[in-house]
Amino acid sequence: MPIKKHCPNCGNEISYENEFCTECGYDLINGTAGPKTDVSNGFFDNLPQKANIPVIIFSFVIFGIFLFIDSFIWSSFMKNGSIGFSTYLLLTLIFSVFFASMFVGYFACRDKSYVVPNFLVYIASIYAVIFSIYGLLFTFLMGFMSVLSSISPLGSGSSSTGVSSASNIASSMDLSFIFEIILFILLIPVVSYAGIYLGYYFKDI
């Protein structure tokens, strides 16, 4: 296993056999600035080094903690009628994402160039979890509805029951709820980037 050291110019972790820093191109032998090597030509070439995966995984623990805290805070507003249930869910999830992303920005961003890579990995992780959960719920509900339709008596009664249940589901999905879902999807990247950048800012000051 090669011995590691850090570039005196940018702090990037490098091997002792390197003559130039793979991040900033600093000449490690002569102690002067040099041209960047081909290792860091592209943005995604340094993505594994800049995105701190263990911190991002642990941020989901922080997300769960703040999800628990925010649910208590915003449920008090819902009890007195200030906000509805969908708004309660939106605010709880958005604030949980924000504080978890601040954790990522503080512990995973060594400098400003680390903000975007960690943001991309963090937002991709969030969407992967969200779509997986919704996919599992949709699969479960579709299977459950199929089982109910198979055990219900055949004929006009079963078809009318299916139509009425479908209409009830459609009526429950009003336009305001759909709008808040779209708003949540759009706010996730904005809140995540703001949280990561703010976490890095607090670390840097």
Secondary structure, DSSP 8 states (H G I E B T S, - for coil): ---EEE-TTT--EEETT-SB-TTT-EETTTTEE----GGGSSTGGGHHHHS-HHHHHHHHHHHHHHHHHHHHHHHHHHHTTSS-HHHHHHHHHHHHHHHHHHHHHHHH-SSGGGHHHHHHHHHHHHHHHHHHHHHHHHHHHHHHHHHHHHHS-SSHHHHHHHHHHHHHHHHHS-HHHHHHHHHHHHHHHHHHHHHHHHHHHHHH-
